[in-house]
Amino acid sequence: MNAIAEWWDGLELWLSGLPYVPQLLLVMVVALPLAYGCASLFDVALARVLALLGRDRVAVSADVTVGDR
């Protein structure tokens, strides 16, 4: 476990030592796909839970326009 902590500390030091633009690009190349992947997994998981609960159907509402009497 100590080796992982040392590796992570070294990575943080290397990243924080980079200039701003390469730092930003590197973080975005890692963060954007990771965030998209997490959001996709949460979307699928929520859809399955809602389907199991029977809450995945859209309620049909009557077409009522303002001013119609």
mmCIF file as Biopython writes it, N, C-alpha, C and O atoms, coordinates in Angstrom:
data_model
#
loop_
_atom_site.group_PDB
_atom_site.id
_atom_site.type_symbol
_atom_site.label_atom_id
_atom_site.label_alt_id
_atom_site.label_comp_id
_atom_site.label_asym_id
_atom_site.label_entity_id
_atom_site.label_seq_id
_atom_site.pdbx_PDB_ins_code
_atom_site.Cartn_x
_atom_site.Cartn_y
_atom_site.Cartn_z
_atom_site.occupancy
_atom_site.B_iso_or_equiv
_atom_site.auth_seq_id
_atom_site.auth_asym_id
_atom_site.pdbx_PDB_model_num
ATOM 1   N N  . MET A ? 1  ? 0.827   -1.199 0.000   1.0 0.0 1  A 1 
ATOM 2   C CA . MET A ? 1  ? 0.000   0.000  0.000   1.0 0.0 1  A 1 
ATOM 3   C C  . MET A ? 1  ? 0.864   1.253  0.000   1.0 0.0 1  A 1 
ATOM 4   O O  . MET A ? 1  ? 0.498   2.267  -0.594  1.0 0.0 1  A 1 
ATOM 5   N N  . ASN A ? 2  ? 1.992   1.180  0.657   1.0 0.0 2  A 1 
ATOM 6   C CA . ASN A ? 2  ? 2.896   2.319  0.726   1.0 0.0 2  A 1 
ATOM 7   C C  . ASN A ? 2  ? 3.456   2.657  -0.656  1.0 0.0 2  A 1 
ATOM 8   O O  . ASN A ? 2  ? 3.685   3.826  -0.969  1.0 0.0 2  A 1 
ATOM 9   N N  . ALA A ? 3  ? 3.675   1.636  -1.477  1.0 0.0 3  A 1 
ATOM 10  C CA . ALA A ? 3  ? 4.206   1.877  -2.821  1.0 0.0 3  A 1 
ATOM 11  C C  . ALA A ? 3  ? 3.193   2.644  -3.667  1.0 0.0 3  A 1 
ATOM 12  O O  . ALA A ? 3  ? 3.567   3.503  -4.465  1.0 0.0 3  A 1 
ATOM 13  N N  . ILE A ? 4  ? 1.926   2.334  -3.492  1.0 0.0 4  A 1 
ATOM 14  C CA . ILE A ? 4  ? 0.885   3.045  -4.240  1.0 0.0 4  A 1 
ATOM 15  C C  . ILE A ? 4  ? 0.830   4.500  -3.802  1.0 0.0 4  A 1 
ATOM 16  O O  . ILE A ? 4  ? 0.691   5.393  -4.638  1.0 0.0 4  A 1 
ATOM 17  N N  . ALA A ? 5  ? 0.937   4.744  -2.510  1.0 0.0 5  A 1 
ATOM 18  C CA . ALA A ? 5  ? 0.908   6.121  -1.998  1.0 0.0 5  A 1 
ATOM 19  C C  . ALA A ? 5  ? 2.107   6.911  -2.509  1.0 0.0 5  A 1 
ATOM 20  O O  . ALA A ? 5  ? 1.976   8.081  -2.870  1.0 0.0 5  A 1 
ATOM 21  N N  . GLU A ? 6  ? 3.257   6.282  -2.540  1.0 0.0 6  A 1 
ATOM 22  C CA . GLU A ? 6  ? 4.457   6.962  -3.058  1.0 0.0 6  A 1 
ATOM 23  C C  . GLU A ? 6  ? 4.303   7.257  -4.547  1.0 0.0 6  A 1 
ATOM 24  O O  . GLU A ? 6  ? 4.686   8.332  -5.008  1.0 0.0 6  A 1 
ATOM 25  N N  . TRP A ? 7  ? 3.744   6.308  -5.304  1.0 0.0 7  A 1 
ATOM 26  C CA . TRP A ? 7  ? 3.545   6.523  -6.739  1.0 0.0 7  A 1 
ATOM 27  C C  . TRP A ? 7  ? 2.567   7.679  -6.955  1.0 0.0 7  A 1 
ATOM 28  O O  . TRP A ? 7  ? 2.797   8.538  -7.806  1.0 0.0 7  A 1 
ATOM 29  N N  . TRP A ? 8  ? 1.475   7.700  -6.185  1.0 0.0 8  A 1 
ATOM 30  C CA . TRP A ? 8  ? 0.469   8.754  -6.326  1.0 0.0 8  A 1 
ATOM 31  C C  . TRP A ? 8  ? 1.068   10.112 -5.969  1.0 0.0 8  A 1 
ATOM 32  O O  . TRP A ? 8  ? 0.811   11.100 -6.657  1.0 0.0 8  A 1 
ATOM 33  N N  . ASP A ? 9  ? 1.862   10.169 -4.902  1.0 0.0 9  A 1 
ATOM 34  C CA . ASP A ? 9  ? 2.519   11.423 -4.520  1.0 0.0 9  A 1 
ATOM 35  C C  . ASP A ? 9  ? 3.441   11.913 -5.633  1.0 0.0 9  A 1 
ATOM 36  O O  . ASP A ? 9  ? 3.471   13.103 -5.945  1.0 0.0 9  A 1 
ATOM 37  N N  . GLY A ? 10 ? 4.194   10.987 -6.230  1.0 0.0 10 A 1 
ATOM 38  C CA . GLY A ? 10 ? 5.076   11.356 -7.331  1.0 0.0 10 A 1 
ATOM 39  C C  . GLY A ? 10 ? 4.305   11.874 -8.529  1.0 0.0 10 A 1 
ATOM 40  O O  . GLY A ? 10 ? 4.724   12.834 -9.177  1.0 0.0 10 A 1 
ATOM 41  N N  . LEU A ? 11 ? 3.177   11.241 -8.824  1.0 0.0 11 A 1 
ATOM 42  C CA . LEU A ? 11 ? 2.336   11.688 -9.936  1.0 0.0 11 A 1 
ATOM 43  C C  . LEU A ? 11 ? 1.785   13.081 -9.664  1.0 0.0 11 A 1 
ATOM 44  O O  . LEU A ? 11 ? 1.780   13.931 -10.555 1.0 0.0 11 A 1 
ATOM 45  N N  . GLU A ? 12 ? 1.321   13.320 -8.439  1.0 0.0 12 A 1 
ATOM 46  C CA . GLU A ? 12 ? 0.801   14.641 -8.080  1.0 0.0 12 A 1 
ATOM 47  C C  . GLU A ? 12 ? 1.879   15.710 -8.197  1.0 0.0 12 A 1 
ATOM 48  O O  . GLU A ? 12 ? 1.619   16.799 -8.709  1.0 0.0 12 A 1 
ATOM 49  N N  . LEU A ? 13 ? 3.072   15.410 -7.732  1.0 0.0 13 A 1 
ATOM 50  C CA . LEU A ? 13 ? 4.174   16.379 -7.828  1.0 0.0 13 A 1 
ATOM 51  C C  . LEU A ? 13 ? 4.523   16.662 -9.277  1.0 0.0 13 A 1 
ATOM 52  O O  . LEU A ? 13 ? 4.765   17.811 -9.647  1.0 0.0 13 A 1 
ATOM 53  N N  . TRP A ? 14 ? 4.550   15.609 -10.109 1.0 0.0 14 A 1 
ATOM 54  C CA . TRP A ? 14 ? 4.860   15.809 -11.516 1.0 0.0 14 A 1 
ATOM 55  C C  . TRP A ? 14 ? 3.787   16.661 -12.190 1.0 0.0 14 A 1 
ATOM 56  O O  . TRP A ? 14 ? 4.103   17.578 -12.948 1.0 0.0 14 A 1 
ATOM 57  N N  . LEU A ? 15 ? 2.527   16.357 -11.914 1.0 0.0 15 A 1 
ATOM 58  C CA . LEU A ? 15 ? 1.436   17.102 -12.532 1.0 0.0 15 A 1 
ATOM 59  C C  . LEU A ? 15 ? 1.417   18.552 -12.069 1.0 0.0 15 A 1 
ATOM 60  O O  . LEU A ? 15 ? 1.228   19.457 -12.882 1.0 0.0 15 A 1 
ATOM 61  N N  . SER A ? 16 ? 1.607   18.781 -10.792 1.0 0.0 16 A 1 
ATOM 62  C CA . SER A ? 16 ? 1.576   20.148 -10.285 1.0 0.0 16 A 1 
ATOM 63  C C  . SER A ? 16 ? 2.787   20.954 -10.741 1.0 0.0 16 A 1 
ATOM 64  O O  . SER A ? 16 ? 2.756   22.184 -10.694 1.0 0.0 16 A 1 
ATOM 65  N N  . GLY A ? 17 ? 3.837   20.299 -11.175 1.0 0.0 17 A 1 
ATOM 66  C CA . GLY A ? 17 ? 5.022   20.993 -11.676 1.0 0.0 17 A 1 
ATOM 67  C C  . GLY A ? 17 ? 4.920   21.397 -13.131 1.0 0.0 17 A 1 
ATOM 68  O O  . GLY A ? 17 ? 5.748   22.167 -13.618 1.0 0.0 17 A 1 
ATOM 69  N N  . LEU A ? 18 ? 3.914   20.889 -13.837 1.0 0.0 18 A 1 
ATOM 70  C CA . LEU A ? 18 ? 3.728   21.241 -15.246 1.0 0.0 18 A 1 
ATOM 71  C C  . LEU A ? 18 ? 3.165   22.651 -15.370 1.0 0.0 18 A 1 
ATOM 72  O O  . LEU A ? 18 ? 2.513   23.142 -14.448 1.0 0.0 18 A 1 
ATOM 73  N N  . PRO A ? 19 ? 3.411   23.302 -16.496 1.0 0.0 19 A 1 
ATOM 74  C CA . PRO A ? 19 ? 2.741   24.584 -16.751 1.0 0.0 19 A 1 
ATOM 75  C C  . PRO A ? 19 ? 1.228   24.381 -16.868 1.0 0.0 19 A 1 
ATOM 76  O O  . PRO A ? 19 ? 0.756   23.255 -17.019 1.0 0.0 19 A 1 
ATOM 77  N N  . TYR A ? 20 ? 0.481   25.475 -16.797 1.0 0.0 20 A 1 
ATOM 78  C CA . TYR A ? 20 ? -0.986  25.415 -16.715 1.0 0.0 20 A 1 
ATOM 79  C C  . TYR A ? 20 ? -1.629  24.714 -17.906 1.0 0.0 20 A 1 
ATOM 80  O O  . TYR A ? 20 ? -2.481  23.847 -17.711 1.0 0.0 20 A 1 
ATOM 81  N N  . VAL A ? 21 ? -1.254  25.057 -19.113 1.0 0.0 21 A 1 
ATOM 82  C CA . VAL A ? 21 ? -1.927  24.506 -20.302 1.0 0.0 21 A 1 
ATOM 83  C C  . VAL A ? 21 ? -1.731  22.994 -20.405 1.0 0.0 21 A 1 
ATOM 84  O O  . VAL A ? 21 ? -2.716  22.283 -20.602 1.0 0.0 21 A 1 
ATOM 85  N N  . PRO A ? 22 ? -0.510  22.464 -20.282 1.0 0.0 22 A 1 
ATOM 86  C CA . PRO A ? 22 ? -0.380  20.998 -20.308 1.0 0.0 22 A 1 
ATOM 87  C C  . PRO A ? 22 ? -1.109  20.323 -19.138 1.0 0.0 22 A 1 
ATOM 88  O O  . PRO A ? 22 ? -1.658  19.231 -19.284 1.0 0.0 22 A 1 
ATOM 89  N N  . GLN A ? 23 ? -1.104  20.978 -17.997 1.0 0.0 23 A 1 
ATOM 90  C CA . GLN A ? 23 ? -1.833  20.461 -16.838 1.0 0.0 23 A 1 
ATOM 91  C C  . GLN A ? 23 ? -3.326  20.348 -17.168 1.0 0.0 23 A 1 
ATOM 92  O O  . GLN A ? 23 ? -3.945  19.313 -16.923 1.0 0.0 23 A 1 
ATOM 93  N N  . LEU A ? 24 ? -3.889  21.409 -17.718 1.0 0.0 24 A 1 
ATOM 94  C CA . LEU A ? 24 ? -5.297  21.445 -18.078 1.0 0.0 24 A 1 
ATOM 95  C C  . LEU A ? 24 ? -5.624  20.374 -19.116 1.0 0.0 24 A 1 
ATOM 96  O O  . LEU A ? 24 ? -6.609  19.649 -18.976 1.0 0.0 24 A 1 
ATOM 97  N N  . LEU A ? 25 ? -4.799  20.276 -20.155 1.0 0.0 25 A 1 
ATOM 98  C CA . LEU A ? 25 ? -5.047  19.293 -21.206 1.0 0.0 25 A 1 
ATOM 99  C C  . LEU A ? 25 ? -4.984  17.868 -20.666 1.0 0.0 25 A 1 
ATOM 100 O O  . LEU A ? 25 ? -5.821  17.036 -21.018 1.0 0.0 25 A 1 
ATOM 101 N N  . LEU A ? 26 ? -4.019  17.584 -19.828 1.0 0.0 26 A 1 
ATOM 102 C CA . LEU A ? 26 ? -3.873  16.247 -19.279 1.0 0.0 26 A 1 
ATOM 103 C C  . LEU A ? 26 ? -5.047  15.891 -18.372 1.0 0.0 26 A 1 
ATOM 104 O O  . LEU A ? 26 ? -5.571  14.779 -18.433 1.0 0.0 26 A 1 
ATOM 105 N N  . VAL A ? 27 ? -5.447  16.817 -17.552 1.0 0.0 27 A 1 
ATOM 106 C CA . VAL A ? 27 ? -6.587  16.558 -16.670 1.0 0.0 27 A 1 
ATOM 107 C C  . VAL A ? 27 ? -7.860  16.378 -17.488 1.0 0.0 27 A 1 
ATOM 108 O O  . VAL A ? 27 ? -8.664  15.503 -17.169 1.0 0.0 27 A 1 
ATOM 109 N N  . MET A ? 28 ? -8.068  17.175 -18.532 1.0 0.0 28 A 1 
ATOM 110 C CA . MET A ? 28 ? -9.268  17.057 -19.345 1.0 0.0 28 A 1 
ATOM 111 C C  . MET A ? 28 ? -9.291  15.756 -20.139 1.0 0.0 28 A 1 
ATOM 112 O O  . MET A ? 28 ? -10.359 15.176 -20.336 1.0 0.0 28 A 1 
ATOM 113 N N  . VAL A ? 29 ? -8.150  15.297 -20.590 1.0 0.0 29 A 1 
ATOM 114 C CA . VAL A ? 29 ? -8.087  14.035 -21.331 1.0 0.0 29 A 1 
ATOM 115 C C  . VAL A ? 29 ? -8.469  12.871 -20.415 1.0 0.0 29 A 1 
ATOM 116 O O  . VAL A ? 29 ? -9.025  11.876 -20.878 1.0 0.0 29 A 1 
ATOM 117 N N  . VAL A ? 30 ? -8.177  12.990 -19.133 1.0 0.0 30 A 1 
ATOM 118 C CA . VAL A ? 30 ? -8.521  11.936 -18.178 1.0 0.0 30 A 1 
ATOM 119 C C  . VAL A ? 30 ? -9.914  12.175 -17.585 1.0 0.0 30 A 1 
ATOM 120 O O  . VAL A ? 30 ? -10.706 11.239 -17.477 1.0 0.0 30 A 1 
ATOM 121 N N  . ALA A ? 31 ? -10.215 13.409 -17.204 1.0 0.0 31 A 1 
ATOM 122 C CA . ALA A ? 31 ? -11.449 13.698 -16.466 1.0 0.0 31 A 1 
ATOM 123 C C  . ALA A ? 31 ? -12.703 13.598 -17.335 1.0 0.0 31 A 1 
ATOM 124 O O  . ALA A ? 31 ? -13.716 13.067 -16.881 1.0 0.0 31 A 1 
ATOM 125 N N  . LEU A ? 32 ? -12.659 14.086 -18.552 1.0 0.0 32 A 1 
ATOM 126 C CA . LEU A ? 32 ? -13.862 14.060 -19.389 1.0 0.0 32 A 1 
ATOM 127 C C  . LEU A ? 32 ? -14.332 12.647 -19.710 1.0 0.0 32 A 1 
ATOM 128 O O  . LEU A ? 32 ? -15.512 12.355 -19.520 1.0 0.0 32 A 1 
ATOM 129 N N  . PRO A ? 33 ? -13.464 11.755 -20.188 1.0 0.0 33 A 1 
ATOM 130 C CA . PRO A ? 33 ? -13.947 10.387 -20.437 1.0 0.0 33 A 1 
ATOM 131 C C  . PRO A ? 33 ? -14.384 9.674  -19.146 1.0 0.0 33 A 1 
ATOM 132 O O  . PRO A ? 33 ? -15.344 8.904  -19.159 1.0 0.0 33 A 1 
ATOM 133 N N  . LEU A ? 34 ? -13.694 9.926  -18.055 1.0 0.0 34 A 1 
ATOM 134 C CA . LEU A ? 34 ? -14.069 9.303  -16.788 1.0 0.0 34 A 1 
ATOM 135 C C  . LEU A ? 34 ? -15.438 9.799  -16.319 1.0 0.0 34 A 1 
ATOM 136 O O  . LEU A ? 34 ? -16.266 9.003  -15.875 1.0 0.0 34 A 1 
ATOM 137 N N  . ALA A ? 35 ? -15.675 11.090 -16.415 1.0 0.0 35 A 1 
ATOM 138 C CA . ALA A ? 35 ? -16.968 11.647 -16.016 1.0 0.0 35 A 1 
ATOM 139 C C  . ALA A ? 35 ? -18.080 11.149 -16.938 1.0 0.0 35 A 1 
ATOM 140 O O  . ALA A ? 35 ? -19.172 10.840 -16.462 1.0 0.0 35 A 1 
ATOM 141 N N  . TYR A ? 36 ? -17.828 11.066 -18.233 1.0 0.0 36 A 1 
ATOM 142 C CA . TYR A ? 36 ? -18.821 10.568 -19.179 1.0 0.0 36 A 1 
ATOM 143 C C  . TYR A ? 36 ? -19.151 9.107  -18.892 1.0 0.0 36 A 1 
ATOM 144 O O  . TYR A ? 36 ? -20.314 8.705  -18.928 1.0 0.0 36 A 1 
ATOM 145 N N  . GLY A ? 37 ? -18.125 8.323  -18.609 1.0 0.0 37 A 1 
ATOM 146 C CA . GLY A ? 37 ? -18.337 6.911  -18.289 1.0 0.0 37 A 1 
ATOM 147 C C  . GLY A ? 37 ? -19.155 6.729  -17.027 1.0 0.0 37 A 1 
ATOM 148 O O  . GLY A ? 37 ? -20.060 5.894  -16.987 1.0 0.0 37 A 1 
ATOM 149 N N  . CYS A ? 38 ? -18.847 7.503  -15.994 1.0 0.0 38 A 1 
ATOM 150 C CA . CYS A ? 38 ? -19.617 7.427  -14.740 1.0 0.0 38 A 1 
ATOM 151 C C  . CYS A ? 38 ? -21.059 7.847  -14.965 1.0 0.0 38 A 1 
ATOM 152 O O  . CYS A ? 38 ? -21.976 7.199  -14.459 1.0 0.0 38 A 1 
ATOM 153 N N  . ALA A ? 39 ? -21.274 8.911  -15.710 1.0 0.0 39 A 1 
ATOM 154 C CA . ALA A ? 39 ? -22.639 9.378  -15.981 1.0 0.0 39 A 1 
ATOM 155 C C  . ALA A ? 39 ? -23.416 8.335  -16.780 1.0 0.0 39 A 1 
ATOM 156 O O  . ALA A ? 39 ? -24.603 8.129  -16.530 1.0 0.0 39 A 1 
ATOM 157 N N  . SER A ? 40 ? -22.770 7.682  -17.726 1.0 0.0 40 A 1 
ATOM 158 C CA . SER A ? 40 ? -23.437 6.644  -18.518 1.0 0.0 40 A 1 
ATOM 159 C C  . SER A ? 40 ? -23.824 5.454  -17.654 1.0 0.0 40 A 1 
ATOM 160 O O  . SER A ? 40 ? -24.921 4.912  -17.789 1.0 0.0 40 A 1 
ATOM 161 N N  . LEU A ? 41 ? -22.924 5.049  -16.767 1.0 0.0 41 A 1 
ATOM 162 C CA . LEU A ? 41 ? -23.224 3.931  -15.868 1.0 0.0 41 A 1 
ATOM 163 C C  . LEU A ? 41 ? -24.370 4.275  -14.924 1.0 0.0 41 A 1 
ATOM 164 O O  . LEU A ? 41 ? -25.253 3.447  -14.698 1.0 0.0 41 A 1 
ATOM 165 N N  . PHE A ? 42 ? -24.367 5.484  -14.371 1.0 0.0 42 A 1 
ATOM 166 C CA . PHE A ? 42 ? -25.456 5.908  -13.494 1.0 0.0 42 A 1 
ATOM 167 C C  . PHE A ? 42 ? -26.784 5.964  -14.249 1.0 0.0 42 A 1 
ATOM 168 O O  . PHE A ? 42 ? -27.828 5.614  -13.699 1.0 0.0 42 A 1 
ATOM 169 N N  . ASP A ? 43 ? -26.744 6.401  -15.498 1.0 0.0 43 A 1 
ATOM 170 C CA . ASP A ? 43 ? -27.955 6.482  -16.308 1.0 0.0 43 A 1 
ATOM 171 C C  . ASP A ? 43 ? -28.553 5.098  -16.533 1.0 0.0 43 A 1 
ATOM 172 O O  . ASP A ? 43 ? -29.762 4.913  -16.393 1.0 0.0 43 A 1 
ATOM 173 N N  . VAL A ? 44 ? -27.715 4.133  -16.878 1.0 0.0 44 A 1 
ATOM 174 C CA . VAL A ? 44 ? -28.188 2.766  -17.106 1.0 0.0 44 A 1 
ATOM 175 C C  . VAL A ? 44 ? -28.710 2.162  -15.804 1.0 0.0 44 A 1 
ATOM 176 O O  . VAL A ? 44 ? -29.761 1.521  -15.791 1.0 0.0 44 A 1 
ATOM 177 N N  . ALA A ? 45 ? -27.977 2.368  -14.713 1.0 0.0 45 A 1 
ATOM 178 C CA . ALA A ? 45 ? -28.399 1.813  -13.421 1.0 0.0 45 A 1 
ATOM 179 C C  . ALA A ? 45 ? -29.738 2.406  -12.982 1.0 0.0 45 A 1 
ATOM 180 O O  . ALA A ? 45 ? -30.611 1.672  -12.518 1.0 0.0 45 A 1 
ATOM 181 N N  . LEU A ? 46 ? -29.911 3.704  -13.120 1.0 0.0 46 A 1 
ATOM 182 C CA . LEU A ? 46 ? -31.161 4.343  -12.736 1.0 0.0 46 A 1 
ATOM 183 C C  . LEU A ? 46 ? -32.315 3.877  -13.615 1.0 0.0 46 A 1 
ATOM 184 O O  . LEU A ? 46 ? -33.421 3.658  -13.120 1.0 0.0 46 A 1 
ATOM 185 N N  . ALA A ? 47 ? -32.072 3.724  -14.905 1.0 0.0 47 A 1 
ATOM 186 C CA . ALA A ? 47 ? -33.114 3.242  -15.812 1.0 0.0 47 A 1 
ATOM 187 C C  . ALA A ? 47 ? -33.565 1.839  -15.419 1.0 0.0 47 A 1 
ATOM 188 O O  . ALA A ? 47 ? -34.757 1.536  -15.466 1.0 0.0 47 A 1 
ATOM 189 N N  . ARG A ? 48 ? -32.628 0.986  -15.036 1.0 0.0 48 A 1 
ATOM 190 C CA . ARG A ? 48 ? -32.987 -0.376 -14.632 1.0 0.0 48 A 1 
ATOM 191 C C  . ARG A ? 48 ? -33.756 -0.388 -13.316 1.0 0.0 48 A 1 
ATOM 192 O O  . ARG A ? 48 ? -34.719 -1.140 -13.165 1.0 0.0 48 A 1 
ATOM 193 N N  . VAL A ? 49 ? -33.337 0.437  -12.369 1.0 0.0 49 A 1 
ATOM 194 C CA . VAL A ? 49 ? -34.047 0.503  -11.087 1.0 0.0 49 A 1 
ATOM 195 C C  . VAL A ? 49 ? -35.464 1.019  -11.307 1.0 0.0 49 A 1 
ATOM 196 O O  . VAL A ? 49 ? -36.415 0.465  -10.757 1.0 0.0 49 A 1 
ATOM 197 N N  . LEU A ? 50 ? -35.614 2.066  -12.100 1.0 0.0 50 A 1 
ATOM 198 C CA . LEU A ? 50 ? -36.944 2.600  -12.368 1.0 0.0 50 A 1 
ATOM 199 C C  . LEU A ? 50 ? -37.811 1.589  -13.118 1.0 0.0 50 A 1 
ATOM 200 O O  . LEU A ? 50 ? -39.016 1.509  -12.877 1.0 0.0 50 A 1 
ATOM 201 N N  . ALA A ? 51 ? -37.213 0.823  -14.018 1.0 0.0 51 A 1 
ATOM 202 C CA . ALA A ? 51 ? -37.970 -0.207 -14.735 1.0 0.0 51 A 1 
ATOM 203 C C  . ALA A ? 51 ? -38.428 -1.299 -13.776 1.0 0.0 51 A 1 
ATOM 204 O O  . ALA A ? 51 ? -39.552 -1.789 -13.892 1.0 0.0 51 A 1 
ATOM 205 N N  . LEU A ? 52 ? -37.580 -1.685 -12.837 1.0 0.0 52 A 1 
ATOM 206 C CA . LEU A ? 52 ? -37.964 -2.694 -11.850 1.0 0.0 52 A 1 
ATOM 207 C C  . LEU A ? 52 ? -39.105 -2.202 -10.964 1.0 0.0 52 A 1 
ATOM 208 O O  . LEU A ? 52 ? -39.957 -2.990 -10.554 1.0 0.0 52 A 1 
ATOM 209 N N  . LEU A ? 53 ? -39.125 -0.921 -10.671 1.0 0.0 53 A 1 
ATOM 210 C CA . LEU A ? 53 ? -40.160 -0.350 -9.828  1.0 0.0 53 A 1 
ATOM 211 C C  . LEU A ? 53 ? -41.423 0.014  -10.612 1.0 0.0 53 A 1 
ATOM 212 O O  . LEU A ? 53 ? -42.427 0.416  -10.023 1.0 0.0 53 A 1 
ATOM 213 N N  . GLY A ? 54 ? -41.372 -0.127 -11.941 1.0 0.0 54 A 1 
ATOM 214 C CA . GLY A ? 54 ? -42.511 0.217  -12.771 1.0 0.0 54 A 1 
ATOM 215 C C  . GLY A ? 54 ? -42.692 1.712  -12.942 1.0 0.0 54 A 1 
ATOM 216 O O  . GLY A ? 54 ? -43.789 2.164  -13.270 1.0 0.0 54 A 1 
ATOM 217 N N  . ARG A ? 55 ? -41.666 2.470  -12.732 1.0 0.0 55 A 1 
ATOM 218 C CA . ARG A ? 55 ? -41.751 3.927  -12.819 1.0 0.0 55 A 1 
ATOM 219 C C  . ARG A ? 55 ? -41.130 4.454  -14.114 1.0 0.0 55 A 1 
ATOM 220 O O  . ARG A ? 55 ? -40.800 5.637  -14.201 1.0 0.0 55 A 1 
ATOM 221 N N  . ASP A ? 56 ? -40.970 3.606  -15.099 1.0 0.0 56 A 1 
ATOM 222 C CA . ASP A ? 56 ? -40.333 4.018  -16.347 1.0 0.0 56 A 1 
ATOM 223 C C  . ASP A ? 56 ? -41.329 4.438  -17.417 1.0 0.0 56 A 1 
ATOM 224 O O  . ASP A ? 56 ? -40.923 4.842  -18.507 1.0 0.0 56 A 1 
ATOM 225 N N  . ARG A ? 57 ? -42.610 4.352  -17.131 1.0 0.0 57 A 1 
ATOM 226 C CA . ARG A ? 57 ? -43.618 4.727  -18.116 1.0 0.0 57 A 1 
ATOM 227 C C  . ARG A ? 57 ? -43.952 6.202  -17.990 1.0 0.0 57 A 1 
ATOM 228 O O  . ARG A ? 57 ? -44.007 6.747  -16.888 1.0 0.0 57 A 1 
ATOM 229 N N  . VAL A ? 58 ? -44.176 6.843  -19.134 1.0 0.0 58 A 1 
ATOM 230 C CA . VAL A ? 58 ? -44.517 8.259  -19.153 1.0 0.0 58 A 1 
ATOM 231 C C  . VAL A ? 58 ? -46.029 8.394  -19.017 1.0 0.0 58 A 1 
ATOM 232 O O  . VAL A ? 58 ? -46.791 7.711  -19.702 1.0 0.0 58 A 1 
ATOM 233 N N  . ALA A ? 59 ? -46.440 9.265  -18.144 1.0 0.0 59 A 1 
ATOM 234 C CA . ALA A ? 59 ? -47.880 9.495  -17.966 1.0 0.0 59 A 1 
ATOM 235 C C  . ALA A ? 59 ? -48.417 10.273 -19.160 1.0 0.0 59 A 1 
ATOM 236 O O  . ALA A ? 59 ? -47.786 11.221 -19.627 1.0 0.0 59 A 1 
ATOM 237 N N  . VAL A ? 60 ? -49.590 9.866  -19.654 1.0 0.0 60 A 1 
ATOM 238 C CA . VAL A ? 60 ? -50.219 10.546 -20.779 1.0 0.0 60 A 1 
ATOM 239 C C  . VAL A ? 60 ? -51.138 11.612 -20.211 1.0 0.0 60 A 1 
ATOM 240 O O  . VAL A ? 60 ? -52.017 11.326 -19.398 1.0 0.0 60 A 1 
ATOM 241 N N  . SER A ? 61 ? -50.922 12.843 -20.651 1.0 0.0 61 A 1 
ATOM 242 C CA . SER A ? 61 ? -51.762 13.943 -20.170 1.0 0.0 61 A 1 
ATOM 243 C C  . SER A ? 61 ? -52.666 14.411 -21.307 1.0 0.0 61 A 1 
ATOM 244 O O  . SER A ? 61 ? -52.343 14.247 -22.484 1.0 0.0 61 A 1 
ATOM 245 N N  . ALA A ? 62 ? -53.793 14.991 -20.937 1.0 0.0 62 A 1 
ATOM 246 C CA . ALA A ? 62 ? -54.730 15.503 -21.926 1.0 0.0 62 A 1 
ATOM 247 C C  . ALA A ? 62 ? -54.157 16.784 -22.536 1.0 0.0 62 A 1 
ATOM 248 O O  . ALA A ? 62 ? -53.511 17.582 -21.858 1.0 0.0 62 A 1 
ATOM 249 N N  . ASP A ? 63 ? -54.413 16.953 -23.825 1.0 0.0 63 A 1 
ATOM 250 C CA . ASP A ? 63 ? -53.941 18.168 -24.501 1.0 0.0 63 A 1 
ATOM 251 C C  . ASP A ? 63 ? -54.902 19.313 -24.172 1.0 0.0 63 A 1 
ATOM 252 O O  . ASP A ? 63 ? -56.006 19.384 -24.712 1.0 0.0 63 A 1 
ATOM 253 N N  . VAL A ? 64 ? -54.478 20.184 -23.303 1.0 0.0 64 A 1 
ATOM 254 C CA . VAL A ? 64 ? -55.287 21.328 -22.911 1.0 0.0 64 A 1 
ATOM 255 C C  . VAL A ? 64 ? -54.481 22.579 -23.250 1.0 0.0 64 A 1 
ATOM 256 O O  . VAL A ? 64 ? -53.342 22.743 -22.814 1.0 0.0 64 A 1 
ATOM 257 N N  . THR A ? 65 ? -55.095 23.445 -24.028 1.0 0.0 65 A 1 
ATOM 258 C CA . THR A ? 65 ? -54.411 24.687 -24.371 1.0 0.0 65 A 1 
ATOM 259 C C  . THR A ? 65 ? -55.023 25.819 -23.587 1.0 0.0 65 A 1 
ATOM 260 O O  . THR A ? 65 ? -56.207 25.776 -23.252 1.0 0.0 65 A 1 
ATOM 261 N N  . VAL A ? 66 ? -54.257 26.803 -23.296 1.0 0.0 66 A 1 
ATOM 262 C CA . VAL A ? 66 ? -54.740 27.953 -22.532 1.0 0.0 66 A 1 
ATOM 263 C C  . VAL A ? 66 ? -55.724 28.735 -23.392 1.0 0.0 66 A 1 
ATOM 264 O O  . VAL A ? 66 ? -55.440 29.035 -24.551 1.0 0.0 66 A 1 
ATOM 265 N N  . GLY A ? 67 ? -56.860 29.059 -22.832 1.0 0.0 67 A 1 
ATOM 266 C CA . GLY A ? 67 ? -57.871 29.837 -23.563 1.0 0.0 67 A 1 
ATOM 267 C C  . GLY A ? 67 ? -58.995 28.983 -24.112 1.0 0.0 67 A 1 
ATOM 268 O O  . GLY A ? 67 ? -60.045 29.523 -24.460 1.0 0.0 67 A 1 
ATOM 269 N N  . ASP A ? 68 ? -58.822 27.660 -24.207 1.0 0.0 68 A 1 
ATOM 270 C CA . ASP A ? 68 ? -59.909 26.787 -24.676 1.0 0.0 68 A 1 
ATOM 271 C C  . ASP A ? 68 ? -60.911 26.576 -23.548 1.0 0.0 68 A 1 
ATOM 272 O O  . ASP A ? 68 ? -60.531 26.304 -22.410 1.0 0.0 68 A 1 
ATOM 273 N N  . ARG A ? 69 ? -62.169 26.700 -23.868 1.0 0.0 69 A 1 
ATOM 274 C CA . ARG A ? 69 ? -63.226 26.463 -22.860 1.0 0.0 69 A 1 
ATOM 275 C C  . ARG A ? 69 ? -64.311 25.675 -23.491 1.0 0.0 69 A 1 
ATOM 276 O O  . ARG A ? 69 ? -65.304 25.358 -22.836 1.0 0.0 69 A 1 
#
